[in-house]
Amino acid sequence: MSQPLYIFDLDETLINADSSMLWHRFLVEKRIVTDDNFLAEDQRLMSLYSAGKLNMPEYLNFTMAPLAQLTKEQVDNLVDECVEKYIMPTVFPQALQLLAQLKQDNITTVLISATVSFIVKKVAKQLGIDHAMGIDMLVENGCYSATILGVASYREGKVTRLGSWLTEQTERFTDTYFYTDSINDLPLCEFSQYPHVVNPCPQLARHAQAQHWPQLAWSQHKPA
């Protein structure tokens, strides 16, 4: 018997922020990053991402560089703290409500993000999402490197990763629901049967309007 599958982007979709940017600010606060230009460069790269023009290997070299001298265990402990203190407070109440309903209805959920997987998987666990995919980084000599393992879950890569995951499942999912805010996720929107856009960027909003996809306005302010 076929089952529905609910798939979610993370940044600016389930949370009212970008988890990588929160992570970078956290690293600056912890004095792991001491470069005064680091956050400005982060903002520049995120602007390219928003426009659908980010060079992912270049970005990963940037984001992984501060972690080169830390062990995997040290990084994972820092991620736990960052997720708890800085990322979880930005989750949209509407996202929590939807995820709770899906859990109650025993519907399978997947989080798939262009953020590195050591962050994505921690957030998914906190949110109670069943499966999580991010960009997997090679571990060398006990440390995370800037080398991508397999296919990066970015743009068309999200479709590739999800397709591979689907072939590994014993259940058959025919109705796929996907939630995102970003034009970078247009390939996965078109792959899904029921795309939903959440606070979409202007480019994605135009596609959603043309295709009559549902557009959701989520806010951290609960209705009175």
N, C-alpha and C positions, 0 to 999 in steps of 0.2 A: 504493500500500500504506500502510495506516495505521500510525502509530508511537505508542509511549507518550510522554507528556510529564510530566516531574517539575517541580513548582512548589514554591518554598520562600518562606516568610516569613523575615525576617532576625533581628530582635531577639527574644531569649529562645527562639529556635528553632534557628537554626544557631550562634548565639553565646550564651554564658552571661552576657549583659549586654544593655543597650540602647545601641545605637550612638550615638544622639543624646545620651544622657546622658554617655557617654564623651567625645564631641565637646565638650560644654559644659564638662566638667571640664578638658579639654585647653585650651580657650580661657581659662579662669581661670588655669591654670598658666602660660600664655604671657603673661598680663597683658593680653590683648586685651579681656577682661571684667574690670572692677574693682569692679563692684557686689557688695557683700557679701551681698545678698539673692538674687542670681541663681540659685544652685544650689538654694536653698530653694523658689523659685518654680518652678523646673524640676521638682522633686520633687512639688509640688502638682499641676502640670499632668499629670505622668505618672501620678499616682494617678487622675485623671479618665480618662485613656486606658485604664488597666487596668480601670476600671469600665464602659468603653464609652460615656463621657459627654464626651469631649474635643471642644471647639470647635476644629476644625482651623485655620481662618483666624486665630483668636486665638493659637493656639500658634505658627503660622508667623511672625506679627508679632513674637512674643517671641524665637524662635530666630534670626531673620534680623537683628534689630536690631543686634547687635554687629558684623555684617559690613558695615554700610552704608558705612564709610569704607575698606574694603579692596577692591582690584581682584579680579576673577574669578580672575586668575592667582595672586594672593597667597592667596586662599582655597583654590584647588585644590592649591597646594603645601603648605599647612597640613593639608589633608585627607590627602594622601599620608603625611605624618609621623604623623598621628593613627591612620590605619588600620594602618600598619606597627607602631607601638609599642604601641598601646592596644587596638585592635579585634581584630586577628588573633590575639593570644595568648588571646582568650576563646572561640575556635571550639571547639565540642564535637568530641572525637576521633571520635565516632560519625558526625557530619556529614561530616568529612573522609573517613572510610572509605566512606560511601555515595556521596559525590560522585566519589571515585576510581573506584568500581565502575561508576557511570553513564558516566563518561568512557571507561572501558575498553570498555564495551558500546555506545559511540557513541549514547547516548540523550540527547536534547535536554533541557536544564535551563533554568529561568527563576527568577530572584530577583525577587520583587515585594514592596515594602515601603512603609509609610507614612512612612518617613524620606525626607528630601530626596534627590533623585537624584544630586547630586554626591558624596554619601557612598556610596549604594547601588551605584553603578556601579564605584566604586573597589574596594569589597569584593568584588563579583562577579568582577572581573578577577583579584584575588588568589586567589579560591577556584576559578577556572577554570570559572565558570558561564557558559553560552553567552549568555544574554540577561538584561537587568536593567531593572526599572522602579521608579522612585521618584516622589516628588512633584517635578515639574519647576518650577523657579522662573524667572521672567522676568529676563533680563539687561538692565539699563538703564545706559547710559553706562559700560559696561565693568564694572559691579558687579552682584552678585546682589541682587534685590529681594525683597520679601515677597509679590509677586503670583504666584499660581499660573497656570501655563501648562496649558491643557486641563483634563482631569479628574484630581482628586487620587486617588492610589492608596491610598484609605482606605475601609474598610468596603465598601459596595456599589460604590464606585469601583474597587476591585481587580477586580471581575467585569467592569465596563465596559472597563477598560484591557486586561485579558487577552482579552476578547472581540474588541476591536479588533485586537489583535496577532494573534490566531488567523486573522482574515479576511485578513491581509496575507501569511500564510505559504503557500508552495507545497505543503508537506507537509500531510497531514491527520492530526491527532492525535485518536484516539478514546478512548484510555485515559489519563485525567489523574489524576495522583497529587499531592496537596497536603499539605504539612507546615506546621503552625503551632502556636502556643501560646495564641493570643489569641481571646477572644470577639468582638473586632472583625472577625475573619476568618470568622465563621460564614457570611456570604453566599458566600464563595469555597469553603468546605468543602461547602456544599450544591450548588454549581455543579460541583464535581469528582466524578469517579466513585469515587475512592479517597482520601478524606481520612484523614490520619494526624495525631494530636495529640501534640505533644512537650512533656513537662512542662506540661500544660495548666493554665490558670487554673481556679478552681473552676467558673465558669459554663460554660466550654467542656468541662470534664471531665464535667459532668452531661449535656450534649448528646451527647458521645462515647459515654458509657455507654448512653444510651437508644437511640442509633443503631447501637451495636456497632461503632464506629470503633476501629481499633487505637490504643492509648495507649502511647507510648514514653517511657521514663525515661532521658534522656541525662544524662551527667555528665562533668565535666572530669577526673575521676579514672579513669584507665585501670584495667580489671580486673586483679587480680594473676594 
